[in-house]
Amino acid sequence: MAARTLQAKRFARAIFEIASENSELDKWQFELQELARLASDAGFVAVMENPKYSQEAKGKLLASQANLLSPIALNLARLLTERGTFGVVVDVFREYVQLVNQLKGIEKAEVVTAVELDESQKTRLVKQLGEITGKKIDLSLKVEPTILGGMVVRVGGKLIDGSTSSQLLSLKSDLANAGT
């Protein structure tokens, strides 16, 4: 798995550098997103990575499914197919988006709450996280009632667990250890 991650980082970095030089960051993001959409279909990936099918057959299948892609993006897909690693394009897309976000000063924040936040709460949260990180925030929200209350925030490689369930577990541990 580490080799796949390293391969994805290398491809993403190379594509990012080409896209930057040609002022095509958004174009390539779209292209990679389309390829990642195809690669999220396990059946499609199984065919594309199966050595029993000819490269010609795989190329025809790819062309029929990826009619929105530029010739250079199709060449990338063919290269990955020839190497038997078409599925890595999902990771390439993820790495590429991180590079673009880093360039644009955008930080991805994943927030889990016990209840749905209204628009004013979302706006306030984005503002507060932006002040903390010094970056623009791309907010991803998930509702998980099992945390009982509060929120869990993952931003900039850091995890902030302010959930009620976490605080209760900590209190329980403190109380259990108080008698020892």
C-alpha positions in Angstrom: 0.0 0.0 0.0 2.9 2.4 0.7 4.2 1.9 -2.9 0.7 2.8 -4.2 0.7 6.0 -2.1 4.2 6.9 -3.3 3.2 6.3 -6.9 0.1 8.5 -6.5 2.1 11.3 -4.9 4.6 11.2 -7.8 1.9 11.3 -10.5 0.0 14.0 -8.7 3.1 16.1 -8.3 4.1 15.7 -12.0 0.6 16.6 -13.1 0.4 19.5 -10.7 3.7 20.9 -12.1 2.5 20.5 -15.7 -0.9 22.1 -14.9 0.8 25.0 -13.1 3.2 25.7 -15.9 0.2 25.7 -18.4 -2.2 27.5 -16.1 -4.5 24.5 -16.2 -5.0 23.6 -12.6 -8.8 23.6 -12.8 -8.8 21.7 -16.1 -6.6 18.9 -14.7 -8.7 18.8 -11.5 -11.8 18.1 -13.6 -9.9 15.5 -15.7 -8.6 13.7 -12.6 -12.0 13.8 -11.0 -13.5 12.2 -14.1 -10.9 9.4 -14.0 -11.4 9.0 -10.3 -15.1 8.6 -10.9 -14.4 5.8 -13.3 -11.8 4.2 -10.9 -14.4 4.2 -8.1 -16.3 1.5 -10.0 -14.6 -1.8 -8.9 -15.9 -3.6 -11.9 -14.3 -1.1 -14.3 -11.0 -1.2 -12.5 -11.0 -5.0 -12.5 -11.3 -5.0 -16.3 -8.7 -2.2 -16.7 -6.2 -4.0 -14.5 -6.8 -7.5 -15.8 -4.0 -8.7 -18.0 -6.4 -11.1 -19.8 -7.9 -8.2 -21.7 -5.9 -6.6 -24.5 -4.7 -3.0 -24.3 -6.8 -2.3 -27.4 -10.0 -3.6 -25.7 -9.2 -1.6 -22.6 -8.5 1.5 -24.7 -11.9 1.2 -26.4 -13.6 0.7 -23.1 -11.8 3.7 -21.6 -12.6 5.9 -24.6 -16.3 4.9 -24.5 -16.5 5.8 -20.8 -14.3 8.9 -20.7 -15.6 11.0 -23.6 -15.2 14.3 -21.7 -11.4 13.8 -21.3 -8.7 15.5 -23.2 -6.2 13.3 -25.2 -3.5 13.9 -22.6 -5.7 12.7 -19.7 -6.6 9.7 -21.8 -2.9 9.0 -22.3 -2.4 9.1 -18.5 -5.3 6.6 -18.1 -3.7 4.4 -20.8 -0.3 4.5 -19.1 -1.8 3.5 -15.7 -3.8 0.8 -17.5 -0.6 -0.6 -19.2 1.1 -0.7 -15.8 -2.0 -2.5 -14.3 -2.5 0.3 -11.8 -5.5 2.2 -13.1 -7.2 2.2 -9.6 -4.4 4.4 -8.3 -6.0 7.4 -10.1 -8.3 7.8 -7.1 -5.3 8.5 -4.9 -3.7 10.7 -7.6 -6.8 12.8 -7.7 -6.9 13.1 -3.8 -3.2 14.1 -3.8 -3.6 16.6 -6.6 -6.5 18.3 -4.8 -4.3 18.7 -1.7 -1.6 20.3 -3.8 -4.0 22.7 -5.5 -5.6 23.6 -2.1 -2.1 24.1 -0.6 -1.3 26.5 -3.4 -4.6 28.4 -3.0 -4.3 28.5 0.8 -7.3 26.3 1.4 -7.4 23.8 4.3 -9.8 20.9 4.4 -11.7 20.6 7.6 -13.8 17.5 8.4 -16.3 18.1 11.2 -18.5 15.5 12.9 -21.4 16.8 15.0 -24.2 15.0 16.9 -26.9 17.2 15.1 -27.2 19.0 11.8 -25.7 22.6 11.9 -27.7 25.5 10.6 -26.2 27.9 8.1 -25.2 30.5 10.7 -23.4 27.8 12.8 -21.6 26.6 9.7 -20.5 30.1 8.8 -19.3 30.8 12.3 -17.4 27.5 12.4 -15.7 28.2 9.0 -14.7 31.7 10.3 -13.3 30.4 13.6 -11.4 27.5 11.9 -10.0 30.0 9.3 -8.8 32.3 12.1 -7.1 29.4 13.8 -5.4 28.0 10.7 -4.9 31.3 8.9 -6.3 29.7 5.7 -9.6 29.5 3.8 -11.6 26.5 5.0 -13.2 23.9 2.9 -15.7 22.4 5.3 -17.0 18.9 5.2 -19.8 18.0 7.7 -21.0 14.7 8.9 -23.7 14.0 11.5 -23.0 11.2 13.9 -25.5 11.0 16.8 -23.2 8.6 18.7 -21.0 11.4 19.8 -23.9 12.7 21.9 -23.0 16.4 21.6 -20.1 18.8 20.8 -18.0 18.1 17.8 -14.9 16.3 16.4 -12.8 18.4 14.1 -10.0 17.2 11.8 -8.1 20.0 10.2 -4.5 20.4 9.1 -3.5 17.0 10.3 -4.8 17.7 13.8 -7.7 16.1 15.6 -9.7 18.1 18.1 -12.2 15.9 19.9 -14.7 18.1 21.8 -17.4 15.5 21.7 -19.5 14.7 24.8 -18.9 11.0 24.4 -15.1 11.6 24.5 -15.4 13.8 27.6 -17.6 11.2 29.3 -15.0 8.5 28.6 -12.3 10.7 30.0 -14.3 11.4 33.1 -15.0 7.7 33.5 -11.3 6.9 33.2 -10.4 9.7 35.8 -13.0 8.4 38.2 -11.8 4.8 37.8 -8.1 5.8 38.4 -9.0 8.1 41.4 -9.3 5.1 43.6 -6.0 3.6 42.8 
